[in-house]
Amino acid sequence: MSEEGKNVFPYAGIQTFLGREYRRVLKGDEDVIIVGVPLDTGASYKPGTRFGPAGIRKSSMILKFYSGEKGLFNPYLGNVLKNVNIVDYGDLEIPFGDLKSAMDKIYSDIDNISWSKAFKIFLGGDHSITYPLVKAIYKRYNDLKIVHIDAHLDILSSYGGVKYTHASPIYRIINDVGIKPDNIIQLGMRGYVNSVDSYNYAKEAGVKIYDISRVRQYGLSRILDEVIELIGESSVYITFDTDSLDPSIAPGTGVVEPGGFTYPEASEIIRRLGKLNVVAADFVEYSPELDVNDITGKTITYLILDLISSKFTR
């Protein structure tokens, strides 16, 4: 169906991702499903990521002119996203104040749509949401490997006595979902907001950790070669934390850490991983209230487009 004549003004109309169709009842012809997961009660510091899905959609509306028939043009990638059917599923309705109920609801809702073979992208939300999302996806893909891009290890068993927080999704994935530690790869770890106990636990368990200094020492391309070899033909879930990016390009997150990935670095990571068998991804910890002129929201939008275009360009 032709998209000619649609309203392309980014400031007008209902805000969906790229201005695409809002579709709550899936038809089976979708290539990509965008799902908002607005939860931030797992955050231990600055809240606001419950507004992340809405913020990413708002930032993406500058590209509302995107047509599935014509695709998008990028000077160094060429014409991409042509004939890719992207739909916006909207947001999950998540109870606030009860993290266990929230985890169960997220799992149940995603399990209900996991029959769809479409590529699923989840917009967070704090990092606690990754646990139930992976739990639902793992049910369908039992060879799943996790690539965790972050400044922090997120592998505490609990934080402040709370089991489900943005500091513990990787621990929950290992111990509650049952994904083996050596099927988890972490990229970009840095800064003082990490625990030596967590680090030792992860290393001893077999999690593959590539901290930012190792990436810079050996070069991103070489590290990605190793990561891709580790993944092989397995299904992949990418979890991308906004604070993996340098605060100069991503101030809109609760726990900023200097010395993070630049956009070209993050884009290279995402685009190379996108050539693998990536079945789902989440982009978490974006807080629009902390952003400046949508810098962070636009960067995340572009990374999402990098991932989709890489996956659907062979």
N, C-alpha and C positions, 0 to 999 in steps of 0.2 A: 504494500500500500504506500502510495506517495506521501511524503511528509511536507510537500510544498504548501505554502500558505499558513503554516503554523506560526504562532507568536514567538519570535526569537529574542525578545527583549528580556535581559536577565533580571530586571527589577519587577517584572510583571508576571502574574499567574501563580499557580500553586508550585511550591518549591519541591521538586524531586531531584534525584541525582541526574545531572545533565538535562533536566527537564523531561526525562523519559517517562514512559507510561507508568502510572501507579497501578500495580496489579496484585491484589490480595489472593485471588484464586488463580493458581498456576495452571497453564494449559499444556505444558510439556514441550513447547517450542522455544523456550527461553535458552539463551546462551549464557547469560550472566544475570544473577539475582542479587540485588543490593538489599541488605537487611540492616535496619537500625537496632542497636541494643543499648538503650539509654539508661545506664546504671552507673552511679558513682558512690554508692554507699559502701563500696569496698576500698575507697581511697582513704589513706591514713594522713594525708596532708591537705593540700588545697582541693576542694571539690569543684564541680562544674562540668565534668565530662558527660553527665547525663544530657547536656546540650550539644555534645559532640556530633551525633548524627545529623541534627538540624544544621549545625555549623558547616559541616562538610557539604551538605546539599546546597546551602546558601553559596558557599564558595564555588561550587561546581556550576552554578547557574550562568556564569560568564560564558560557558560553553554550551548554552542552551540551543545555539544554532546547529549543534551536531545533528547530522542526518545519517541514519543507518545506511541509506543508499549511497551517500557520497563519502562517508567516513570523516576523519579529521586529518589535517595535514600538519606535520611537524618537519621543519627544515632538515633535521638530521636523521629522522626516522622515515620520512616520506609519508605517503597516505596510509593511515591505519584505521582500524575499527570499522572497516567497510563491511556491511551486511552482518554485523554482530548485534543480536537482539538482546539489548540490555533493558531490564525492567526493575522498577523500584517496588519492593514488597512492603515498604513502610516500616514502622517501628514495632517491635515486640512490646506488649503491655506487661510491664514487670512490676511486681509489688515492691515498694520501698520499705526500708526499716527492718526487713527480715531477710537476711542474706541467704539462708538455706532455702527459703521459699523462692527467692529470686533465681538461685542456681537451678532449682528443680523446674521452674517455669521456662527458663531459657532452654534447658535441655529438651523438655517436652515439646516446645514450639518448633525447635529446629529438627528434632527427630521426625516431626509430622511432615516436614517438607524435604527431608533428606532423600526421599525416593527420587526426587528430581536430579537428573544428571548434569544440570546447569552448574556452572562455576559460581560458587557462593562467596560473596564479599560482605563481611560484617563490619558495621561502623560502630565503634564504641564511643562512650562507655569506658569505665576503668578496666584494668587488666584482669580483674577477677573473672570477667565474662569468658575469658579464653578457656577456662576449665570446662564449663558445661558445653561450650561450642565444640571443643575437641572431643568430648565424650560422645556427643551425637554423631559427629563425622566419623570417628573411629569405629562406631558400630557398623558403618557401611564400608569402610576401608581399613581392614585389619592389618595392612602392611604400612600404615601411616607413619611418616617421619615428620618431626616438628623442626622448623627453622624459626628460632626466636631471636628477633632483632631488637636490641634494647640497650640501655645504659646499665640496667640492674639485672641481677640474677633471678629475682622473683621466685625463690625456692625455699622460703621460710615455711615451716610446718604450720605456724600461726603467727599472728602479729597482735600484740596487746591482748592476747587471749582469744582472738577472733580467728576462726579457721579459714573463712573465705574472704580473702582480701586481695588487693592488687599486688601484694608482696608474696603471694603463695601459689599462683596458678601452675607453675612448673612442678612444684612439689605435689600438688593435687593430681596433676596429669600422670605423674609417675606412680604415686601411691594409691590413688582412687580409681583412675581410669585403667592403669596397668600398662602404659606404654613404657617400654624398656628405656632406661637412661641413655644407652648408647644409640638410641634412635632420636635423640634430641641434640640439636646443634644450636649454640648460642653465639651471636655475633655482636660486637660493639661494646661490650661491658667496660665500664670505667667509673671513676669517681669514688668518693668516700662513703656514699650511701649504699654500701654493700657490707655484708657480714662475712667474716672469716670462716665462721661455722658453716654458713651456706656454701661458700666457695669450696671448702674442704669436702663437704657432703657431696656436692655436684661432681667434683673431680674423682673422688673415691668411687662414686656410683657409676661413673663412665660417661657423664655428659661431656660432649665435645665443646669446649669453650675457646672462642677466639676473641680475646679482649682487644680493645682498640689499639693498644700499643703493638700487639702482635700483627694486627692488620696493617698498621703503618710501617712496621719494620720489614715485613716480607712483601708488602704490596697487596692491594685488594684483589687484583686479578689472580695471583697465585693462591690466595686463601680461598677464593671462590672456586678455583679448579679443584682444590681439596674437598670443599663442601659438596660440589657436584658429584665427585667420585664417591663420596660417602653415601649420598642419596641413591645413586644408581637409577633403577627403574621404579623405585617405590613411589607410592602416592605421597604427596607433600601437603602439609598445612603450614602456612606462613602466619606468624603473629608479629605484627610490627607496632612497636611502642613509639609514640611521638618523641619521647625523650632520647631515643637513639640518635636523633638529629641534633646538630649543633644549635644552641639557643639563638644564634644570630639569624637563623632561617626558620626557627620553630620556637618562638617564645610562649606559645599558647599551650602550655602543659604545666602540670602541678609541681613536678620535681625536675627542674632543668639541671643539666649537667654540662659544663663547658667541655669542649674538645670532641664533639660528636661528628657524625657523618655530615658531609656537605650534600647538597641535592644531587650533583653528578655522581657521587659515590653511592648514595642510596638508590638512585635510579639504576646504576649498573648492577647493584645487588638484585634489585627487583626484576629487572629485565632478563638477567641471566637465569635466575630461579624460575621465571615465568616460562622458560623453554622446557622445564621439567614437567612431571605429571602433577602439577599443582591442582588440588581439588577444591581448596577453600583457603580463605585468608581473612584475618581481621586487622583492622587499623584502630588502635586504642589510645586512650589517654590524651585526646585532644579536648581542650577546654576553651571554647570561643571567648569566654569572659576574660581570659588572660591574654588573648591574641592582640596583635597590632595590625590594623588594616588588612585582616584576613591573610596575613603572610603564611601562617601555619596551615590554615584551612586550604589555601591554594596549593601549598606544597604537597599536602596529603592527597588532594584531588589529583594532582599530576602523577604522584606515585601509583595511585590506583589505576590511572589510565596507562601508565607504563606497564603495569602488571597485566592488565587486560589485553593491551595491544601486543605484548610479547607472547602471551598465551595463544592468541588467535592469529598470529602472523608466523607462518612457517616457511 
